[in-house]
């Protein structure tokens, strides 16, 4: 299982002025978020942070540790505003919303945000949500109860649906929150919206379980951990919890295979495991170039099986999903039948579908597998399914 | 020459409320920057933006174009505050300062910002500076005069010095400004500082020239373009303009060679050229693993020769710089002699240097070359030099 996880080292939010080097500095020094949050809330936040800073500095004798703590500063109480990240709590204080601007290096050749950038932003907002919670015991995101029990969070499943890709410079608002998942797990959801129009661009959901940090085995959730996190659970779902369709395990009969993939130094995350984004890159690189040119990913499901370390040699398998095409073809036929019943002509259906059987317009689906090539057996890292739709002629920049 | 350039598509900054979907939304809807900037300035900015938005929307009949313009919104007048990016003008209105938080995916296994992230942030702040200028004629960063003459900016040289690497979650302030460079060029500088302490973490400088978009040949700067941009020039230098030491061209005698490097789809920028960060990754991947483990990059110089397209096959050459080692050894010997003259003992020198000749502590230097393997001849993409220093025992997280 990959640790797309709750690692969270956090920064100083020190509000004292050290502006001697530039008279303009104070302009940026107190960014406040106006609106329903009151001045007293803001002050409380700043005061809380200053207290934390002082306390931390006083308990460490070693000069280096002091500096590091000053630079990270984990809040010991729940925060409602994060000035620097433009984040606030929502959903009565238990959800988190962050405003982000799509940066120039987060877009691909078509000038829309890449899937990798979207996954990065999901990770980032999840971490910032936890930072705001005041639950952190260490810099790595474990709660007090988790630390005591040597537990960490690991993600077992991730699903993202993308209706529209944000363009370079576009302002987004990302909401994230957590909810219950059985006795021992937790789900985290996200909604990505255009700040300008409120239109939902993407939805995501993920399932998390607990792992013992030392044995690397999954663990039950201790009562004290449940007591810590349950107050944060809400009932809202970004994507309905349908019974998930099984992702079959591919074998060497898969149509596309990339072998001998070796993680590079720059592919490792803070855990020294291959990062989630690299997994997705390896998956997508098996898909034929002409599909990537003419289509855009509209959905991805990832089922994590084990971690991939820096010395593992990886194989990426990919197979187009014939069944998916068939189902989709039937669905379109059904829609067409419905249209006929409703008085629409078959011709309209043909025009919409791009062909009588609709095979040109239906979403394409691929099944994926990343595995470690072992000497005696292969070990699964992650199974995946991607869904694609034809780029519309109005996709931003598609004609440029 | 690589187009690490002034491409600039920019977002809507529309301040109207469309909050029906969530009562919390308004909390984030009016982020104001308090301090010396007055309320009237803020209002003026918002009014300017709203006007631009309306004007753009009214001149386009095509629904798609309208939507795209709404999402990008290039200001037609100079702005002094960018709420969403936490940016302000400095240096009397001609420089730019942006506050950024180092994100979880911008750090490497040692939890410090990667060189790639730093280069990305330099690009981002440069683009945002241009956006604020109100000089943009199109979304791609050309001024009105440049558009008229089919000119684009290309970078010919880039130098970055890094004293300290920011850690995950650390808040940075990045200043950037432009200055004159001969008759036909421009320089852009950056300073990266810790927001908490004001300490300068990194300095960077770059040289830019004009290229004809159609012929892809370098061009003189027309008078009208000079008149547009010269008011933005200031005299400040982030790194002193010394006569640069020549970077020799490596050949197949180089100690380390990685061949057959093929750009992937995810390596391409909005120009469909290989992005700058990928160049640096290819360069650094030739350096032995034990050096990357024990050292950190303290300086890099890149001299761009030509663009690299998606179908080029690239070779990365790297050679340790013996001369650099010798010069540094002599410098250390000189320091030791000075110390002796000043009454310090030789033993102290040995302790500091880590050895009598100081060869264990001196910065390592490497010369780099990326070239395209052609059938008849090789073509240079970029020459580089990297300087490295031993990671100090107090480097954050180095022992983890």
Interface residues (C-beta under 8 A of the other chain):
Chain A: X7 X8 X9 X10 X11 X12 X13 X14 X18 X19 X20 X21 X22 X24 X25 X26 X27 X28 X29 X30 X31 X32 X33 X34 X35 X36 X37 X64 X68 X70 X71 X72 X84 X85 X86 X88 X90 X91 X97 X99 X101 X102 X103 X104 X105 X107 X108 X109 X111 X114 X116 X120 X123 X124 X127 X131 X167 X168 X169 X170 X171 X173 X193 X194 X195 X196 X197 X198 X264 X265 X266 X268 X269 X270 X272 X275 X277 X281 X284 X285 X289 X292 X394 X396
Chain B: X7 X8 X9 X10 X11 X12 X13 X14 X18 X19 X20 X21 X22 X24 X25 X26 X27 X28 X29 X30 X31 X32 X33 X34 X35 X36 X37 X64 X68 X70 X71 X72 X84 X85 X86 X88 X90 X91 X97 X99 X101 X102 X103 X104 X105 X107 X108 X109 X111 X114 X116 X120 X123 X124 X127 X131 X167 X168 X169 X170 X171 X173 X193 X194 X195 X196 X197 X198 X264 X265 X266 X268 X269 X270 X272 X275 X277 X281 X284 X285 X289 X292 X394 X396
